[in-house]
């Protein structure tokens, strides 16, 4: 009977984990899917704005499907607002950026290397996140790993 109950609880937790949905990619942009009215934000270049949306959306969709490079790109952008490519086009979320770093390391990607451990130390370290931030990131990473089926 105990074995049966344990199996049922495991199945219920698996169903509830897979039922969770990822936020949409536009959740992380300062404005939604349109560049109209935000041309000044992108230096007056609406085409650049549209390209940035397309690249972010592609990376995000890949990340939530378990793609290693997509996860790296999303983590980087969330950690620093993606100032290098998007000029701050993505809302900075240091905790979630760190959570993605944890997902990358705990997923067992064969491509993971010392740059991933270095980025983990940087973006999850005490100079970037406090203890409470790291605790929150660990909880988020745990939920994300379940959503990814890991």
Backbone as JSON, one array per atom type, in Angstrom:
{
  "sequence": "XXXXXXXXXXXXXXXXXXXXXXXXXXXXXXXXXXXXXXXXXXXXXXXXXXXXXXXXXXXXXXXXXXXXXXXXXXXXXXXXXXXXXXXXXXXXXXXXXXXXXXXXXXXXXXXXXXXXXXXXXXXXXXXXXXXXXXXXXXXXXXXXXXXXXX",
  "N": [[0.83, -1.19, 0.0], [1.93, 1.25, 0.8], [3.88, 1.59, -1.14], [2.27, 1.89, -3.39], [0.95, 4.32, -2.73], [3.17, 6.03, -2.67], [3.94, 5.91, -5.34], [1.69, 7.08, -6.53], [1.77, 9.69, -5.46], [4.17, 10.56, -6.6], [3.47, 10.5, -9.32], [1.45, 12.45, -9.34], [2.92, 14.72, -8.62], [4.59, 14.88, -10.85], [2.76, 15.41, -12.89], [1.73, 17.87, -12.04], [4.05, 19.4, -12.19], [4.62, 19.37, -14.93], [2.43, 20.67, -15.81], [2.8, 23.28, -15.24], [3.38, 26.49, -16.6], [5.58, 28.29, -18.72], [6.5, 31.72, -18.43], [5.66, 34.17, -20.93], [7.87, 35.26, -23.57], [7.83, 38.01, -23.9], [7.42, 38.99, -21.41], [9.72, 39.79, -20.23], [10.59, 42.06, -21.42], [10.88, 45.65, -21.53], [8.78, 46.86, -22.75], [5.92, 45.66, -24.58], [5.24, 43.6, -27.4], [5.5, 45.38, -29.53], [7.39, 47.78, -31.36], [6.63, 50.26, -31.94], [6.35, 53.59, -31.08], [8.44, 53.44, -29.37], [10.77, 54.07, -30.52], [12.75, 55.91, -29.84], [13.93, 54.69, -27.68], [15.47, 52.76, -28.83], [17.4, 54.15, -30.15], [16.24, 55.39, -32.3], [15.93, 53.53, -34.31], [13.79, 51.5, -35.68], [13.88, 49.06, -37.03], [16.09, 47.8, -35.91], [15.08, 47.46, -33.37], [12.97, 45.64, -33.87], [14.48, 43.46, -34.73], [15.9, 42.88, -32.4], [13.81, 42.03, -30.72], [13.04, 39.7, -32.12], [15.37, 38.1, -31.92], [15.66, 37.81, -29.12], [13.19, 36.52, -28.51], [13.55, 34.12, -29.92], [15.84, 33.01, -28.63], [14.79, 32.72, -26.04], [12.66, 30.9, -26.43], [14.13, 28.68, -27.22], [15.61, 28.26, -24.89], [13.68, 27.5, -22.96], [13.03, 25.08, -23.92], [15.15, 23.57, -23.33], [17.56, 24.03, -24.6], [21.0, 24.45, -24.65], [22.66, 26.75, -25.51], [20.68, 28.67, -25.83], [19.77, 28.87, -23.19], [22.06, 29.91, -21.98], [22.24, 32.43, -23.25], [19.82, 33.62, -22.44], [20.16, 33.66, -19.66], [22.36, 35.38, -19.44], [21.27, 37.78, -20.45], [19.17, 38.29, -18.62], [20.64, 38.59, -16.32], [22.14, 40.94, -16.66], [20.59, 42.75, -18.08], [21.06, 42.68, -20.7], [22.81, 44.49, -21.92], [24.95, 44.52, -23.68], [24.2, 43.61, -26.29], [21.45, 44.24, -26.65], [21.19, 46.75, -25.59], [20.14, 47.19, -22.99], [17.61, 46.24, -23.39], [16.24, 44.14, -22.29], [14.53, 43.42, -19.29], [16.32, 43.65, -16.36], [16.88, 40.98, -14.17], [18.26, 39.8, -11.67], [18.09, 37.62, -9.93], [16.61, 35.65, -11.34], [18.29, 35.39, -13.54], [20.52, 34.22, -12.3], [19.28, 31.85, -11.48], [18.87, 30.62, -13.96], [21.56, 30.13, -14.57], [22.12, 28.16, -12.69], [20.42, 26.17, -13.62], [21.63, 25.59, -16.06], [24.05, 24.43, -15.19], [23.11, 22.25, -13.71], [21.75, 20.73, -15.52], [23.26, 18.98, -16.97], [24.43, 19.43, -19.45], [26.45, 18.57, -22.14], [28.05, 20.38, -23.39], [28.68, 22.28, -21.51], [31.09, 24.23, -19.8], [34.16, 25.63, -18.4], [33.58, 28.33, -18.65], [30.92, 28.46, -18.01], [30.88, 27.68, -15.31], [32.41, 29.76, -14.32], [30.75, 31.98, -14.96], [28.6, 31.32, -13.33], [29.8, 31.63, -10.78], [30.28, 34.36, -10.9], [27.7, 35.64, -11.51], [26.04, 34.56, -9.6], [27.32, 34.94, -7.33], [28.5, 36.47, -4.19], [29.1, 39.15, -4.69], [27.26, 39.93, -6.49], [24.7, 38.9, -5.95], [22.76, 38.77, -2.97], [22.42, 36.69, 0.02], [19.68, 36.05, 0.32], [18.78, 36.42, -2.3], [20.15, 34.37, -3.6], [18.97, 32.13, -2.39], [16.36, 32.4, -3.32], [16.88, 32.12, -6.06], [17.78, 29.48, -6.15], [15.4, 28.12, -5.52], [13.83, 28.88, -7.71], [15.35, 27.75, -9.79], [15.08, 25.04, -9.2], [12.33, 24.66, -9.65], [12.26, 25.31, -12.38], [13.9, 23.33, -13.49], [12.29, 21.1, -13.08], [10.18, 21.79, -14.76], [11.49, 21.57, -17.14], [11.78, 18.91, -17.26], [13.86, 17.67, -15.93]],
  "CA": [[0.0, 0.0, 0.0], [2.82, 2.42, 0.86], [4.51, 1.72, -2.46], [1.24, 2.44, -4.26], [0.78, 5.73, -2.38], [4.37, 6.75, -3.11], [3.86, 6.03, -6.8], [0.63, 8.05, -6.85], [2.29, 11.03, -5.16], [5.16, 10.86, -7.62], [2.76, 10.8, -10.57], [0.77, 13.73, -9.17], [3.91, 15.79, -8.68], [5.07, 14.98, -12.23], [1.71, 16.07, -13.67], [1.65, 19.29, -11.68], [5.25, 20.08, -12.69], [4.52, 19.56, -16.37], [1.31, 21.55, -16.09], [3.25, 24.66, -15.07], [3.7, 27.11, -17.89], [6.63, 29.3, -18.74], [6.04, 33.07, -18.81], [5.96, 34.46, -22.33], [9.14, 35.97, -23.77], [7.66, 39.47, -23.78], [7.38, 39.32, -19.98], [11.02, 40.31, -19.81], [10.92, 43.29, -22.15], [10.29, 46.84, -20.88], [7.51, 47.09, -23.43], [5.49, 44.37, -25.12], [5.75, 43.1, -28.68], [5.59, 46.4, -30.57], [8.44, 48.8, -31.25], [5.98, 51.54, -32.24], [6.35, 54.51, -29.95], [9.64, 53.23, -28.56], [11.92, 54.25, -31.41], [13.8, 56.64, -29.14], [14.57, 53.72, -26.8], [16.41, 52.02, -29.65], [18.21, 55.08, -30.93], [15.51, 55.79, -33.5], [15.99, 52.48, -35.33], [12.73, 50.53, -35.45], [14.3, 47.75, -37.54], [16.94, 47.22, -34.88], [14.16, 47.05, -32.3], [12.29, 44.41, -34.3], [15.47, 42.4, -34.74], [16.18, 42.53, -31.0], [12.67, 41.24, -30.26], [13.09, 38.39, -32.76], [16.48, 37.33, -31.37], [15.31, 37.46, -27.74], [12.12, 35.52, -28.53], [14.14, 32.86, -30.38], [16.67, 32.5, -27.55], [13.94, 32.33, -24.92], [11.95, 29.67, -26.81], [15.12, 27.61, -27.18], [15.98, 28.03, -23.48], [12.64, 26.76, -22.22], [13.0, 23.72, -24.48], [16.33, 22.88, -22.83], [18.74, 24.3, -25.42], [22.13, 24.97, -23.89], [23.04, 28.11, -25.87], [19.54, 29.52, -25.51], [19.79, 29.1, -21.74], [23.17, 30.82, -21.69], [21.88, 33.77, -23.71], [18.75, 34.14, -21.58], [20.76, 33.95, -18.36], [23.18, 36.58, -19.58], [20.41, 38.95, -20.61], [18.46, 38.56, -17.38], [21.61, 39.01, -15.3], [22.63, 42.32, -16.82], [19.72, 43.57, -18.93], [21.52, 42.48, -22.07], [23.32, 45.77, -22.39], [25.93, 44.37, -24.76], [23.56, 43.51, -27.59], [20.13, 44.86, -26.7], [21.24, 48.07, -24.96], [19.2, 47.24, -21.88], [16.3, 45.93, -23.95], [15.62, 43.13, -21.44], [14.46, 43.83, -17.89], [17.27, 42.93, -15.53], [16.34, 40.18, -13.07], [19.48, 39.11, -11.23], [17.74, 36.34, -9.3], [16.24, 34.72, -12.4], [19.51, 35.14, -14.3], [21.29, 33.23, -11.52], [18.54, 30.58, -11.55], [19.2, 29.99, -15.25], [22.93, 29.62, -14.45], [22.02, 26.9, -11.96], [19.79, 25.21, -14.54], [22.66, 25.2, -17.03], [25.0, 23.53, -14.55], [22.46, 21.04, -13.2], [21.1, 19.99, -16.61], [24.16, 17.98, -17.53], [24.78, 19.72, -20.84], [27.81, 18.14, -22.47], [28.8, 21.56, -23.84], [29.02, 23.15, -20.38], [32.53, 24.28, -19.57], [34.61, 26.54, -17.34], [32.91, 29.65, -18.74], [29.64, 28.35, -17.29], [31.15, 27.73, -13.87], [32.84, 31.13, -14.05], [29.58, 32.84, -14.96], [27.86, 31.0, -12.11], [30.48, 32.29, -9.66], [30.1, 35.81, -11.04], [26.32, 36.11, -11.47], [25.36, 34.03, -8.42], [28.23, 35.17, -6.22], [28.13, 37.47, -3.19], [29.24, 40.52, -5.2], [26.17, 40.18, -7.43], [23.44, 38.55, -5.27], [22.88, 38.51, -1.54], [22.0, 35.33, 0.4], [18.26, 35.88, 0.01], [18.68, 36.28, -3.74], [20.6, 33.02, -3.97], [17.94, 31.19, -1.94], [15.26, 32.51, -4.29], [17.36, 31.56, -7.33], [17.78, 28.02, -6.01], [14.01, 27.67, -5.6], [13.41, 29.05, -9.1], [16.05, 26.76, -10.61], [14.46, 23.75, -8.92], [11.05, 24.64, -10.39], [12.56, 25.32, -13.82], [14.4, 21.99, -13.86], [11.11, 20.23, -13.17], [9.44, 22.17, -15.98], [12.29, 21.06, -18.25], [11.79, 17.45, -17.18], [15.17, 17.22, -15.43]],
  "C": [[0.87, 1.26, 0.0], [3.48, 2.67, -0.5], [3.51, 2.34, -3.44], [1.03, 3.93, -4.0], [1.98, 6.56, -2.84], [4.35, 6.95, -4.62], [2.82, 7.06, -7.21], [1.1, 9.47, -6.58], [3.32, 11.46, -6.18], [4.49, 11.25, -8.92], [2.06, 12.15, -10.49], [1.77, 14.87, -9.26], [4.45, 15.97, -10.09], [4.04, 15.7, -13.09], [1.66, 17.54, -13.33], [2.87, 20.05, -12.17], [5.14, 20.33, -14.18], [3.38, 20.49, -16.73], [1.7, 23.03, -15.94], [3.64, 25.23, -16.43], [4.78, 28.17, -17.7], [5.99, 30.66, -19.03], [6.39, 33.31, -20.28], [7.24, 35.29, -22.41], [8.99, 37.46, -23.56], [7.54, 39.93, -22.33], [8.63, 40.07, -19.56], [11.47, 41.55, -20.57], [10.25, 44.48, -21.47], [8.98, 47.27, -21.55], [7.16, 45.81, -24.16], [6.03, 44.14, -26.52], [5.95, 44.17, -29.75], [6.73, 47.37, -30.3], [7.85, 50.19, -31.46], [5.93, 52.39, -30.98], [7.57, 54.38, -29.05], [10.9, 53.41, -29.39], [13.07, 54.97, -30.72], [14.58, 55.72, -28.2], [15.67, 52.97, -27.55], [17.24, 52.94, -30.54], [17.56, 55.46, -32.25], [15.45, 54.72, -34.58], [14.95, 51.4, -35.04], [13.11, 49.14, -35.96], [15.2, 47.04, -36.53], [16.08, 46.7, -33.73], [13.48, 45.74, -32.65], [13.25, 43.22, -34.31], [15.78, 41.94, -33.31], [15.05, 41.68, -30.42], [12.75, 39.82, -30.83], [14.19, 37.51, -32.16], [16.17, 36.89, -29.94], [14.25, 36.35, -27.71], [12.66, 34.15, -28.94], [14.98, 32.22, -29.27], [15.82, 31.97, -26.4], [13.21, 31.01, -25.23], [12.9, 28.48, -26.78], [15.46, 27.25, -25.73], [14.94, 27.18, -22.76], [12.39, 25.36, -22.8], [14.25, 22.94, -24.08], [17.59, 23.13, -23.62], [19.82, 25.02, -24.62], [22.45, 26.44, -24.23], [21.9, 29.09, -25.61], [19.5, 29.86, -24.03], [20.91, 30.06, -21.35], [22.81, 32.26, -22.07], [20.82, 34.41, -22.82], [19.31, 34.52, -20.21], [21.56, 35.24, -18.4], [22.31, 37.84, -19.64], [19.66, 39.29, -19.33], [19.41, 39.07, -16.3], [22.0, 40.47, -15.43], [21.76, 43.22, -17.69], [20.1, 43.5, -20.39], [22.05, 43.77, -22.69], [24.28, 45.64, -23.56], [25.28, 44.34, -26.14], [22.28, 44.33, -27.67], [20.09, 46.25, -26.08], [20.22, 48.21, -23.84], [17.78, 46.92, -22.28], [15.54, 44.92, -23.1], [15.64, 43.65, -20.0], [15.44, 42.99, -17.08], [16.54, 42.23, -14.39], [17.49, 39.29, -12.6], [19.18, 37.73, -10.66], [17.43, 35.3, -10.38], [17.44, 34.41, -13.3], [20.39, 34.11, -13.62], [20.6, 31.88, -11.58], [18.83, 29.86, -12.86], [20.62, 29.44, -15.23], [22.94, 28.27, -13.73], [21.42, 25.81, -12.85], [20.83, 24.69, -15.53], [23.6, 24.17, -16.4], [24.37, 22.21, -14.11], [21.81, 20.2, -14.3], [21.98, 18.92, -17.23], [24.47, 18.19, -19.0], [26.23, 19.31, -21.1], [28.67, 19.3, -22.94], [29.22, 22.47, -22.7], [30.52, 23.07, -20.11], [32.86, 25.29, -18.49], [34.01, 27.94, -17.46], [31.57, 29.61, -18.01], [29.85, 28.37, -15.78], [31.62, 29.13, -13.46], [31.68, 32.11, -14.01], [28.69, 32.58, -13.75], [28.47, 31.72, -10.91], [30.27, 33.8, -9.7], [28.66, 36.22, -10.77], [25.49, 35.54, -10.33], [26.19, 34.28, -7.16], [27.82, 36.32, -5.33], [28.31, 38.93, -3.65], [28.1, 40.91, -6.13], [24.81, 39.95, -6.78], [23.7, 38.35, -3.78], [22.35, 37.09, -1.24], [20.54, 35.08, 0.06], [18.03, 35.7, -1.49], [19.09, 34.9, -4.21], [19.6, 31.96, -3.54], [16.77, 31.2, -2.92], [15.65, 31.9, -5.63], [17.37, 30.03, -7.27], [16.37, 27.45, -6.13], [13.5, 27.78, -7.04], [14.07, 27.99, -9.99], [15.44, 25.37, -10.42], [13.14, 23.61, -9.69], [11.28, 24.56, -11.89], [13.06, 23.96, -14.29], [13.25, 21.0, -13.97], [10.33, 20.52, -14.44], [10.16, 21.67, -17.22], [12.35, 19.53, -18.25], [13.1, 16.88, -16.7], [15.05, 16.74, -14.0]]
}
